[in-house]
Amino acid sequence: MAFVALLQFMNHFLDADEIHNSKIEMQPEYYNAFVCESLNERYKIMGNKLPIDPILEDDKNYFYNQRGAKVYKDINKQPMLPLHSGQNEYYILSVGFS
């Protein structure tokens, strides 16, 4: 992360003369602030997920996820999309894997 931030930080300078003409002693501070902001943005992206709701135990063998798609508790009962040769067009509400 720090290396990518260094490349991005250096990218905002037009050339080496601009680096030398700026406050060279302050560049480590500016870089540190830039890395901290980059990390903050990265953690925001990592934390931006749908909340996990517990699955209620009932006699049904399926539940509806946050987007309203029907999800079977037993993956083998989940119907698969039929794929045929040629063009297939589907509107998918949710995708999962096991």
All heavy atoms as an XYZ file, in Angstrom:
813
protein
N       0.830     -1.194      0.000
C       0.000      0.000      0.000
C       0.873      1.257      0.000
O       0.594      2.202     -0.705
C      -0.917     -0.053      1.230
C      -1.853      1.084      1.370
S      -3.141      0.939      0.157
C      -3.792      2.555      0.170
N       1.947      1.214      0.808
C       2.822      2.379      0.890
C       3.538      2.637     -0.440
O       3.720      3.793     -0.836
C       3.837      2.190      2.011
N       3.925      1.561     -1.130
C       4.621      1.733     -2.408
C       3.684      2.322     -3.461
O       4.072      3.245     -4.201
C       5.199      0.404     -2.882
C       5.933      0.510     -4.189
C       7.121      1.225     -4.269
C       5.426     -0.087     -5.328
C       7.801      1.333     -5.478
C       6.102      0.028     -6.525
C       7.285      0.733     -6.608
N       2.461      1.822     -3.522
C       1.480      2.361     -4.486
C       1.183      3.821     -4.151
O       1.097      4.671     -5.042
C       0.192      1.513     -4.486
C      -0.894      2.169     -5.300
C       0.486      0.118     -5.010
N       1.063      4.128     -2.855
C       0.831      5.513     -2.449
C       2.018      6.395     -2.832
O       1.829      7.546     -3.222
C       0.561      5.581     -0.953
N       3.241      5.859     -2.709
C       4.419      6.627     -3.116
C       4.359      6.954     -4.609
O       4.633      8.088     -5.020
C       5.698      5.859     -2.798
C       6.996      6.504     -3.272
C       7.216      7.838     -2.588
C       8.170      5.569     -3.055
N       3.993      5.964     -5.419
C       3.876      6.209     -6.864
C       2.797      7.256     -7.155
O       3.000      8.148     -7.987
C       3.567      4.903     -7.593
C       4.668      3.840     -7.562
C       4.186      2.566     -8.243
C       5.943      4.352     -8.205
N       1.673      7.164     -6.463
C       0.596      8.142     -6.676
C       1.020      9.528     -6.194
O       0.700     10.535     -6.826
C      -0.675      7.692     -5.961
C      -1.294      6.467     -6.577
C      -2.442      5.920     -5.744
O      -2.518      6.147     -4.542
N      -3.322      5.183     -6.389
N       1.729      9.567     -5.066
C       2.204     10.844     -4.528
C       3.187     11.499     -5.499
O       3.102     12.699     -5.776
C       2.867     10.615     -3.172
C       3.418     11.852     -2.540
C       2.567     12.782     -1.969
C       4.778     12.091     -2.512
C       3.068     13.929     -1.380
C       5.292     13.232     -1.930
C       4.430     14.160     -1.362
N       4.116     10.715     -6.026
C       5.096     11.269     -6.955
C       4.460     11.674     -8.282
O       4.975     12.552     -8.968
C       6.220     10.250     -7.202
C       7.031      9.919     -5.964
S       7.732     11.360     -5.145
C       8.968     11.840     -6.317
N       3.353     11.075     -8.614
C       2.674     11.365     -9.877
C       2.116     12.785     -9.916
O       1.923     13.340    -10.992
C       1.564     10.346    -10.123
C       0.997     10.440    -11.507
O       1.734     10.571    -12.479
N      -0.316     10.381    -11.607
N       1.855     13.387     -8.760
C       1.269     14.734     -8.807
C       2.306     15.824     -9.078
O       1.955     16.968     -9.286
C       0.438     15.012     -7.551
C       1.202     15.493     -6.358
N       1.755     14.642     -5.443
C       1.479     16.745     -5.942
C       2.342     15.348     -4.507
N       2.200     16.620     -4.778
N       3.597     15.474     -9.097
C       4.641     16.412     -9.503
C       4.817     16.338    -11.019
O       4.776     15.264    -11.605
C       5.977     16.073     -8.836
C       5.966     16.258     -7.348
C       5.966     15.163     -6.506
C       5.959     17.533     -6.790
C       5.959     15.322     -5.136
C       5.956     17.703     -5.419
C       5.948     16.596     -4.582
N       5.035     17.479    -11.629
C       5.235     17.508    -13.079
C       6.608     16.980    -13.469
O       6.754     16.268    -14.449
C       5.060     18.933    -13.612
C       3.651     19.515    -13.479
C       3.629     20.966    -13.935
C       2.675     18.678    -14.299
N       7.637     17.355    -12.693
C       9.005     16.915    -12.990
C       9.852     17.015    -11.727
O       9.383     17.447    -10.674
C       9.614     17.729    -14.136
C       9.568     19.224    -13.898
O       9.458     19.654    -12.732
O       9.640     19.974    -14.887
N      11.131     16.632    -11.841
C      12.034     16.639    -10.684
C      12.293     18.050    -10.181
O      12.486     18.266     -8.981
C      13.344     15.950    -11.042
N      12.296     19.034    -11.076
C      12.517     20.424    -10.660
C      11.417     20.894     -9.716
O      11.689     21.641     -8.777
C      12.591     21.343    -11.883
C      13.836     21.103    -12.706
O      14.837     20.628    -12.126
O      13.802     21.380    -13.920
N      10.199     20.456     -9.962
C       9.093     20.857     -9.078
C       9.301     20.297     -7.672
O       9.004     20.973     -6.683
C       7.753     20.385     -9.642
C       6.570     20.890     -8.845
C       5.229     20.472     -9.411
O       5.190     19.925    -10.527
O       4.214     20.687     -8.729
N       9.844     19.095     -7.576
C      10.135     18.510     -6.258
C      11.224     19.320     -5.565
O      11.108     19.670     -4.388
C      10.561     17.034     -6.392
C       9.422     16.205     -6.973
C      10.986     16.480     -5.036
C       9.815     14.793     -7.338
N      12.297     19.660     -6.278
C      13.413     20.414     -5.702
C      13.005     21.829     -5.318
O      13.504     22.381     -4.332
C      14.607     20.457     -6.661
C      15.300     19.145     -6.790
N      16.028     18.589     -5.768
C      15.365     18.265     -7.821
C      16.516     17.427     -6.151
N      16.118     17.188     -7.398
N      12.106     22.442     -6.075
C      11.685     23.816     -5.799
C      10.653     23.898     -4.675
O      10.434     24.972     -4.132
C      11.133     24.473     -7.061
C      12.205     24.653     -8.123
O      13.386     24.722     -7.805
N      11.785     24.721     -9.367
N      10.023     22.796     -4.354
C       9.058     22.803     -3.249
C       9.813     22.629     -1.939
O      11.015     22.429     -1.917
C       8.030     21.689     -3.439
O       8.663     20.440     -3.390
N       9.105     22.710     -0.841
C       9.732     22.544      0.477
C      10.160     21.096      0.627
O       9.393     20.249      1.041
C       8.758     22.921      1.574
C       8.310     24.350      1.542
C       7.295     24.599      2.645
C       6.736     25.982      2.549
N       5.692     26.198      3.545
N      11.404     20.807      0.298
C      11.889     19.422      0.283
C      11.845     18.807      1.679
O      11.593     17.611      1.832
C      13.308     19.347     -0.342
C      13.677     17.906     -0.704
C      14.332     19.947      0.584
C      12.986     17.392     -1.905
N      12.077     19.614      2.732
C      12.061     19.066      4.087
C      10.656     18.679      4.539
O      10.494     17.891      5.468
C      12.694     20.060      5.083
C      11.923     21.346      5.301
C      12.165     22.405      4.224
O      13.005     22.204      3.332
O      11.487     23.431      4.270
N       9.633     19.204      3.880
C       8.250     18.881      4.248
C       7.683     17.706      3.460
O       6.608     17.202      3.786
C       7.351     20.111      4.039
C       7.591     21.210      5.042
S       7.304     20.676      6.743
C       5.563     20.332      6.725
N       8.369     17.261      2.430
C       7.838     16.181      1.591
C       7.550     14.896      2.374
O       6.532     14.247      2.115
C       8.758     15.910      0.404
C       8.825     17.060     -0.588
C       7.461     17.502     -1.067
O       6.572     16.698     -1.329
N       7.277     18.809     -1.182
N       8.410     14.486      3.336
C       8.054     13.286      4.118
C       6.733     13.448      4.877
O       5.939     12.512      4.959
C       9.226     13.116      5.080
C      10.376     13.774      4.397
C       9.781     14.925      3.653
N       6.486     14.638      5.404
C       5.216     14.887      6.112
C       4.038     14.827      5.142
O       2.991     14.263      5.449
C       5.251     16.245      6.820
C       6.165     16.296      8.013
C       5.696     15.383      9.131
O       4.478     15.268      9.352
O       6.566     14.774      9.771
N       4.211     15.448      3.993
C       3.139     15.430      2.987
C       2.866     14.006      2.518
O       1.709     13.600      2.341
C       3.496     16.303      1.782
C       3.637     17.774      2.091
C       4.492     18.565      1.347
C       2.918     18.380      3.121
C       4.629     19.921      1.606
C       3.049     19.732      3.393
C       3.901     20.482      2.638
O       4.036     21.823      2.895
N       3.944     13.239      2.326
C       3.789     11.842      1.900
C       3.078     11.029      2.985
O       2.182     10.241      2.696
C       5.152     11.226      1.577
C       5.100      9.731      1.378
C       4.461      9.194      0.268
C       5.658      8.865      2.304
C       4.390      7.826      0.085
C       5.593      7.497      2.128
C       4.959      6.978      1.028
O       4.880      5.630      0.853
N       3.461     11.218      4.241
C       2.833     10.496      5.339
C       1.332     10.793      5.397
O       0.513      9.884      5.562
C       3.511     10.863      6.666
C       3.001     10.014      7.799
O       2.907      8.804      7.679
N       2.677     10.656      8.908
N       0.968     12.047      5.251
C      -0.453     12.423      5.247
C      -1.170     11.785      4.059
O      -2.311     11.314      4.190
C      -0.587     13.938      5.206
N      -0.497     11.747      2.911
C      -1.090     11.135      1.725
C      -1.328      9.640      1.934
O      -2.383      9.112      1.591
C      -0.186     11.369      0.508
C      -0.764     10.894     -0.785
C      -1.664     11.676     -1.474
C      -0.410      9.663     -1.307
C      -2.203     11.235     -2.673
C      -0.943      9.213     -2.502
C      -1.851     10.004     -3.183
N      -0.349      8.941      2.544
C      -0.496      7.504      2.814
C      -1.624      7.259      3.806
O      -2.432      6.344      3.631
C       0.828      6.896      3.328
C       0.619      5.483      3.839
C       1.864      6.895      2.231
N      -1.697      8.087      4.848
C      -2.776      7.933      5.837
C      -4.145      8.101      5.181
O      -5.077      7.344      5.469
C      -2.607      8.921      6.979
S      -1.204      8.542      8.039
N      -4.267      9.071      4.309
C      -5.538      9.281      3.609
C      -5.851      8.115      2.668
O      -6.989      7.674      2.562
C      -5.505     10.598      2.832
C      -6.802     10.944      2.155
C      -7.975     11.073      3.106
O      -7.779     11.495      4.258
O      -9.110     10.744      2.687
N      -4.820      7.593      1.998
C      -5.017      6.437      1.118
C      -5.476      5.217      1.917
O      -6.362      4.478      1.480
C      -3.721      6.101      0.373
O      -3.344      7.152     -0.464
N      -4.856      4.992      3.084
C      -5.280      3.882      3.943
C      -6.707      4.069      4.430
O      -7.489      3.122      4.468
C      -4.342      3.748      5.140
C      -3.012      3.073      4.870
C      -2.102      3.209      6.071
C      -3.214      1.612      4.528
N      -7.053      5.291      4.787
C      -8.412      5.576      5.228
C      -9.421      5.252      4.127
O     -10.456      4.626      4.381
C      -8.522      7.040      5.650
C      -9.845      7.358      6.288
O     -10.454      6.510      6.941
N     -10.295      8.578      6.117
N      -9.128      5.657      2.908
C     -10.016      5.354      1.778
C     -10.114      3.849      1.550
O     -11.180      3.323      1.268
C      -9.539      6.060      0.510
C      -9.697      7.557      0.543
C     -11.150      7.974      0.680
O     -12.024      7.392      0.000
O     -11.409      8.887      1.486
N      -8.982      3.153      1.670
C      -8.975      1.699      1.467
C      -9.823      0.991      2.509
O     -10.574      0.070      2.203
C      -7.525      1.183      1.514
C      -7.398     -0.289      1.322
C      -7.759     -0.676     -0.085
N      -7.729     -2.114     -0.196
C      -8.521     -2.803     -0.975
N      -9.382     -2.199     -1.748
N      -8.455     -4.099     -1.023
N      -9.721      1.422      3.783
C     -10.533      0.808      4.841
C     -12.009      1.101      4.658
O     -12.853      0.281      4.993
C     -10.049      1.261      6.214
C      -8.739      0.636      6.616
C      -7.700      1.399      7.117
C      -8.521     -0.727      6.478
C      -6.495      0.831      7.477
C      -7.320     -1.302      6.827
C      -6.312     -0.524      7.333
O      -5.125     -1.087      7.680
N     -12.349      2.267      4.116
C     -13.754      2.569      3.826
C     -14.294      1.599      2.774
O     -15.409      1.107      2.880
C     -13.908      3.999      3.330
C     -13.843      5.036      4.402
C     -14.018      6.423      3.793
C     -13.807      7.497      4.823
N     -13.890      8.843      4.230
N     -13.485      1.334      1.748
C     -13.900      0.404      0.697
C     -14.068     -0.997      1.261
O     -15.034     -1.695      0.969
C     -12.880      0.405     -0.460
C     -12.931      1.736     -1.201
C     -13.121     -0.757     -1.413
C     -11.800      1.937     -2.190
N     -13.114     -1.425      2.102
C     -13.178     -2.773      2.681
C     -14.376     -2.921      3.620
O     -14.946     -4.001      3.732
C     -11.886     -3.070      3.439
C     -10.699     -3.287      2.530
S      -9.114     -3.385      3.394
C      -9.421     -4.567      4.663
N     -14.774     -1.861      4.291
C     -15.876     -1.941      5.240
C     -17.243     -1.750      4.613
O     -18.259     -1.893      5.278
N     -17.288     -1.427      3.341
C     -18.556     -1.154      2.665
C     -19.164     -2.458      2.167
O     -19.090     -2.798      1.006
C     -18.318     -0.190      1.500
C     -19.600      0.294      0.900
O     -20.662      0.136      1.475
N     -19.505      0.894     -0.268
N     -19.774     -3.191      3.075
C     -20.373     -4.474      2.732
C     -21.795     -4.529      3.270
O     -22.157     -3.784      4.167
C     -19.553     -5.605      3.323
C     -18.152     -5.648      2.772
C     -17.428     -6.866      3.242
C     -16.060     -6.823      2.784
N     -15.213     -7.236      2.162
N     -22.580     -5.400      2.713
C     -23.935     -5.584      3.221
C     -23.884     -6.189      4.616
O     -23.036     -7.036      4.900
C     -24.730     -6.518      2.298
C     -25.091     -5.966      0.931
C     -25.721     -7.060      0.080
C     -26.037     -4.807      1.058
N     -24.783     -5.784      5.487
C     -24.789     -6.385      6.822
C     -25.212     -7.849      6.753
O     -25.964     -8.253      5.870
C     -25.823     -5.556      7.582
C     -26.713     -4.986      6.526
C     -25.845     -4.800      5.306
N     -24.704     -8.625      7.685
C     -25.048    -10.042      7.740
C     -26.228    -10.213      8.682
O     -26.162     -9.848      9.854
C     -23.851    -10.877      8.227
C     -22.709    -10.743      7.232
C     -24.242    -12.327      8.438
C     -21.429    -11.395      7.674
N     -27.317    -10.716      8.146
C     -28.505    -10.990      8.956
C     -28.529    -12.469      9.281
O     -28.289    -13.303      8.409
C     -29.782    -10.616      8.183
C     -29.859     -9.118      7.905
O     -29.359     -8.339      8.740
O     -30.416     -8.745      6.864
N     -28.836    -12.811     10.542
C     -28.894    -14.238     10.881
C     -30.048    -14.934     10.161
O     -31.089    -14.333      9.908
C     -29.104    -14.239     12.390
C     -29.669    -12.899     12.702
C     -29.150    -11.947     11.661
N     -29.850    -16.202      9.833
C     -30.891    -17.002      9.180
C     -31.750    -17.621     10.275
O     -31.233    -18.315     11.155
C     -30.260    -18.096      8.299
C     -29.412    -17.447      7.221
C     -31.333    -18.984      7.694
C     -28.582    -18.429      6.428
N     -33.017    -17.334     10.224
C     -33.928    -17.873     11.224
C     -34.177    -19.354     10.961
O     -34.358    -19.774      9.824
C     -35.255    -17.108     11.205
C     -35.158    -15.602     11.463
C     -36.517    -14.948     11.281
C     -34.614    -15.336     12.851
N     -34.176    -20.130     12.038
C     -34.465    -21.560     11.909
C     -35.983    -21.745     11.845
O     -36.706    -21.378     12.758
C     -33.895    -22.323     13.106
C     -32.383    -22.398     13.115
C     -31.826    -23.173     11.928
O     -32.456    -24.137     11.470
O     -30.745    -22.788     11.451
N     -36.437    -22.258     10.756
C     -37.860    -22.577     10.601
C     -37.960    -23.844      9.767
O     -36.965    -24.460      9.425
C     -38.620    -21.404      9.972
C     -38.028    -20.957      8.646
O     -37.188    -21.678      8.091
O     -38.415    -19.887      8.164
N     -39.171    -24.234      9.436
C     -39.339    -25.481      8.699
C     -39.155    -25.308      7.192
O     -39.180    -26.273      6.449
C     -40.704    -26.099      9.012
C     -41.858    -25.144      8.698
O     -41.595    -23.941      8.489
O     -43.003    -25.610      8.671
N     -38.954    -24.083      6.721
C     -38.716    -23.877      5.296
C     -37.273    -24.247      4.971
O     -36.392    -24.101      5.799
C     -38.954    -22.417      4.914
C     -40.401    -21.990      5.005
C     -40.554    -20.648      4.344
C     -40.899    -19.620      5.389
N     -41.032    -18.278      4.873
N     -37.067    -24.709      3.761
C     -35.711    -25.076      3.349
C     -35.053    -23.964      2.532
O     -34.084    -24.191      1.840
C     -35.714    -26.391      2.571
C     -36.555    -26.314      1.316
O     -37.191    -25.302      1.051
N     -36.556    -27.378      0.531
N     -35.566    -22.746      2.629
C     -35.000    -21.601      1.924
C     -35.236    -20.335      2.742
O     -35.985    -20.327      3.717
C     -35.622    -21.443      0.531
C     -37.103    -21.173      0.559
C     -37.571    -19.863      0.614
C     -38.031    -22.204      0.533
C     -38.928    -19.600      0.659
C     -39.383    -21.946      0.567
C     -39.828    -20.645      0.631
O     -41.167    -20.389      0.681
N     -34.566    -19.252      2.335
C     -34.789    -17.927      2.917
C     -34.566    -16.904      1.815
O     -34.105    -17.242      0.728
C     -33.848    -17.670      4.108
C     -32.390    -17.686      3.742
C     -31.719    -16.510      3.428
C     -31.676    -18.877      3.698
C     -30.380    -16.532      3.089
C     -30.340    -18.900      3.365
C     -29.696    -17.725      3.046
N     -34.918    -15.666      2.072
C     -34.716    -14.590      1.107
C     -33.554    -13.719      1.581
O     -33.520    -13.295      2.740
C     -35.984    -13.747      0.946
C     -37.085    -14.506      0.260
C     -38.083    -15.141      0.997
C     -37.114    -14.611     -1.123
C     -39.087    -15.860      0.369
C     -38.121    -15.330     -1.750
C     -39.094    -15.941     -1.010
O     -40.080    -16.651     -1.637
N     -32.591    -13.473      0.691
C     -31.441    -12.652      1.079
C     -31.814    -11.174      1.085
O     -32.962    -10.814      0.840
C     -30.227    -12.952      0.188
C     -30.402    -12.518     -1.243
O     -31.338    -11.802     -1.600
N     -29.485    -12.933     -2.103
N     -30.808    -10.291      1.351
C     -31.059     -8.858      1.470
C     -31.604     -8.248      0.185
O     -32.267     -7.228      0.222
C     -29.773     -8.104      1.847
C     -29.282     -8.390      3.232
C     -28.186     -9.444      3.236
O     -28.049    -10.228      2.303
N     -27.412     -9.484      4.299
N     -31.337     -8.864     -0.926
C     -31.804     -8.331     -2.207
C     -33.117     -8.959     -2.652
O     -33.633     -8.638     -3.706
C     -30.752     -8.562     -3.278
C     -29.402     -8.041     -2.893
C     -29.033     -6.905     -3.718
N     -27.749     -6.384     -3.291
C     -27.080     -5.533     -3.982
N     -27.542     -5.134     -5.125
N     -25.950     -5.069     -3.542
N     -33.642     -9.894     -1.868
C     -34.922    -10.495     -2.185
C     -34.848    -11.775     -2.985
O     -35.868    -12.293     -3.426
N     -33.654    -12.308     -3.194
C     -33.511    -13.549     -3.954
C     -33.737    -14.744     -3.034
O     -33.339    -14.739     -1.877
C     -32.128    -13.634     -4.580
N     -34.363    -15.764     -3.560
C     -34.622    -16.988     -2.815
C     -33.350    -17.833     -2.790
O     -32.786    -18.153     -3.827
C     -35.752    -17.764     -3.483
C     -36.281    -18.925     -2.703
C     -37.442    -19.547     -3.475
C     -38.271    -20.451     -2.643
N     -39.388    -21.014     -3.411
N     -32.893    -18.171     -1.575
C     -31.667    -18.938     -1.392
C     -32.004    -20.194     -0.606
O     -32.569    -20.117      0.483
C     -30.602    -18.124     -0.626
C     -29.336    -18.936     -0.432
C     -30.304    -16.820     -1.343
N     -31.657    -21.339     -1.174
C     -31.926    -22.609     -0.503
C     -30.824    -22.907      0.514
O     -29.650    -22.662      0.256
C     -32.034    -23.741     -1.528
C     -33.296    -23.656     -2.348
C     -33.333    -22.890     -3.502
C     -34.437    -24.319     -1.949
C     -34.495    -22.794     -4.250
C     -35.601    -24.231     -2.683
C     -35.625    -23.466     -3.829
O     -36.781    -23.361     -4.560
N     -31.224    -23.448      1.667
C     -30.251    -23.795      2.703
C     -29.364    -24.958      2.256
O     -28.197    -25.016      2.612
C     -30.963    -24.130      4.006
C     -31.650    -22.912      4.614
C     -32.423    -23.255      5.857
C     -33.151    -22.037      6.378
N     -34.018    -22.332      7.505
N     -29.907    -25.861      1.474
C     -29.134    -26.954      0.890
C     -28.764    -26.551     -0.537
O     -29.630    -26.399     -1.395
C     -29.957    -28.248      0.896
C     -29.214    -29.428      0.300
O     -28.016    -29.279     -0.066
O     -29.822    -30.504      0.190
N     -27.493    -26.361     -0.789
C     -27.030    -25.867     -2.090
C     -27.459    -26.768     -3.238
O     -27.653    -26.314     -4.363
C     -25.495    -25.669     -2.085
C     -25.019    -24.908     -3.328
C     -24.760    -26.998     -2.002
C     -25.397    -23.488     -3.346
N     -27.653    -28.049     -2.970
C     -28.054    -28.978     -4.032
C     -29.487    -28.752     -4.503
O     -29.864    -29.205     -5.577
C     -27.872    -30.421     -3.562
C     -26.411    -30.725     -3.308
O     -25.546    -30.292     -4.057
N     -26.135    -31.451     -2.240
N     -30.298    -28.068     -3.715
C     -31.677    -27.769     -4.126
C     -31.782    -26.468     -4.907
O     -32.829    -26.152     -5.439
C     -32.573    -27.713     -2.889
C     -32.694    -29.059     -2.218
C     -33.660    -29.012     -1.076
C     -33.731    -30.403     -0.458
N     -34.723    -30.504      0.577
N     -30.688    -25.708     -4.952
C     -30.691    -24.450     -5.689
C     -30.762    -24.749     -7.178
O     -29.920    -25.474     -7.700
C     -29.412    -23.672     -5.367
C     -29.368    -22.264     -5.903
C     -30.254    -21.310     -5.132
O     -30.403    -21.435     -3.937
N     -30.849    -20.393     -5.837
N     -31.778    -24.242     -7.874
C     -31.852    -24.516     -9.319
C     -30.714    -23.814    -10.060
O     -30.301    -22.722     -9.710
C     -33.204    -23.942     -9.725
C     -33.613    -23.024     -8.648
C     -32.894    -23.421     -7.408
N     -30.186    -24.479    -11.060
C     -29.108    -23.934    -11.874
C     -29.689    -23.323    -13.136
O     -30.743    -23.753    -13.616
C     -28.118    -25.043    -12.248
C     -27.534    -25.778    -11.055
S     -26.548    -24.717    -10.007
C     -25.059    -24.665    -10.939
N     -29.007    -22.338    -13.673
C     -29.459    -21.740    -14.927
C     -29.192    -22.706    -16.071
O     -28.083    -23.232    -16.194
C     -28.704    -20.435    -15.194
C     -29.050    -19.258    -14.308
C     -28.133    -18.084    -14.641
C     -30.484    -18.852    -14.483
N     -30.176    -22.952    -16.909
C     -29.913    -23.810    -18.074
C     -29.133    -23.014    -19.122
O     -29.549    -21.947    -19.531
C     -31.314    -24.168    -18.568
C     -32.189    -23.051    -18.087
C     -31.574    -22.541    -16.816
N     -27.983    -23.522    -19.491
C     -27.176    -22.867    -20.518
C     -27.222    -23.718    -21.781
O     -26.927    -24.900    -21.758
C     -25.734    -22.699    -20.041
C     -25.549    -21.826    -18.803
C     -24.097    -21.801    -18.385
C     -26.061    -20.420    -19.043
N     -27.605    -23.108    -22.853
C     -27.715    -23.787    -24.141
C     -26.707    -23.176    -25.096
O     -26.197    -22.091    -24.878
C     -29.133    -23.638    -24.708
C     -30.197    -24.042    -23.738
N     -30.488    -25.364    -23.445
C     -31.042    -23.306    -22.973
C     -31.458    -25.422    -22.563
N     -31.814    -24.175    -22.250
N     -26.424    -23.864    -26.192
C     -25.530    -23.271    -27.177
C     -26.207    -22.058    -27.779
O     -27.405    -21.972    -27.849
C     -25.145    -24.214    -28.286
O     -25.630    -25.469    -28.188
N     -25.387    -21.141    -28.182
C     -25.920    -19.899    -28.733
C     -25.955    -18.834    -27.656
O     -25.223    -18.885    -26.679
N     -26.854    -17.910    -27.803
C     -26.925    -16.782    -26.879
C     -27.913    -17.071    -25.758
O     -29.017    -17.532    -25.994
C     -27.341    -15.532    -27.644
C     -27.362    -14.292    -26.792
C     -27.707    -13.055    -27.602
O     -27.903    -13.141    -28.800
N     -27.783    -11.925    -26.956
N     -27.489    -16.811    -24.516
C     -28.349    -16.937    -23.339
C     -28.431    -15.569    -22.674
O     -27.413    -14.924    -22.465
C     -27.762    -17.934    -22.334
C     -27.695    -19.323    -22.898
O     -28.704    -19.975    -23.037
N     -26.493    -19.764    -23.248
N     -29.639    -15.141    -22.355
C     -29.798    -13.850    -21.684
C     -30.646    -14.064    -20.442
O     -31.744    -14.628    -20.508
C     -30.466    -12.844    -22.618
C     -30.563    -11.467    -22.010
C     -31.100    -10.451    -22.993
O     -30.762    -10.514    -24.181
O     -31.889     -9.599    -22.552
N     -30.117    -13.642    -19.279
C     -30.807    -13.800    -18.003
C     -30.690    -12.508    -17.218
O     -29.705    -11.781    -17.343
C     -30.188    -14.926    -17.153
C     -30.286    -16.284    -17.788
C     -29.198    -16.838    -18.467
C     -31.450    -17.032    -17.701
C     -29.273    -18.073    -19.051
C     -31.535    -18.291    -18.281
C     -30.447    -18.808    -18.959
O     -30.527    -20.042    -19.521
N     -31.687    -12.213    -16.422
C     -31.618    -11.134    -15.449
C     -31.370    -11.799    -14.105
O     -32.203    -12.517    -13.593
C     -32.918    -10.338    -15.426
C     -33.131     -9.592    -16.715
C     -34.016    -10.073    -17.689
C     -32.453     -8.398    -16.989
C     -34.200     -9.388    -18.876
C     -32.641     -7.732    -18.172
C     -33.517     -8.234    -19.107
O     -33.689     -7.554    -20.283
N     -30.192    -11.556    -13.535
C     -29.761    -12.239    -12.317
C     -29.927    -11.291    -11.131
O     -29.458    -10.162    -11.156
C     -28.287    -12.673    -12.421
C     -28.049    -13.502    -13.671
C     -27.844    -13.402    -11.178
C     -28.837    -14.771    -13.722
N     -30.603    -11.759    -10.096
C     -30.804    -10.971     -8.901
C     -29.667    -11.183     -7.905
O     -29.232    -10.258     -7.232
C     -32.146    -11.352     -8.253
C     -32.551    -10.592     -7.010
C     -32.698     -9.117     -7.329
C     -33.868    -11.124     -6.484
N     -29.159    -12.400     -7.832
C     -28.118    -12.698     -6.873
C     -27.307    -13.882     -7.390
O     -27.832    -14.745     -8.049
C     -28.737    -13.033     -5.517
O     -27.750    -13.332     -4.576
N     -26.013    -13.873     -7.047
C     -25.132    -14.958     -7.447
C     -24.402    -15.443     -6.203
O     -23.988    -14.666     -5.373
C     -24.111    -14.476     -8.496
C     -23.106    -15.556     -8.823
C     -24.817    -14.007     -9.747
N     -24.261    -16.762     -6.073
C     -23.535    -17.323     -4.951
C     -22.645    -18.447     -5.412
O     -22.676    -18.858     -6.565
N     -21.813    -18.929     -4.499
C     -20.945    -20.056     -4.822
C     -20.753    -20.879     -3.572
O     -20.988    -20.428     -2.466
C     -19.597    -19.572     -5.374
C     -18.808    -18.746     -4.415
C     -17.876    -19.347     -3.582
C     -19.001    -17.380     -4.332
C     -17.152    -18.584     -2.683
C     -18.277    -16.627     -3.439
C     -17.348    -17.224     -2.608
N     -20.364    -22.122     -3.760
C     -20.090    -22.990     -2.601
C     -18.825    -23.769     -2.866
O     -18.349    -23.839     -3.975
C     -21.249    -23.944     -2.366
O     -21.342    -24.872     -3.410
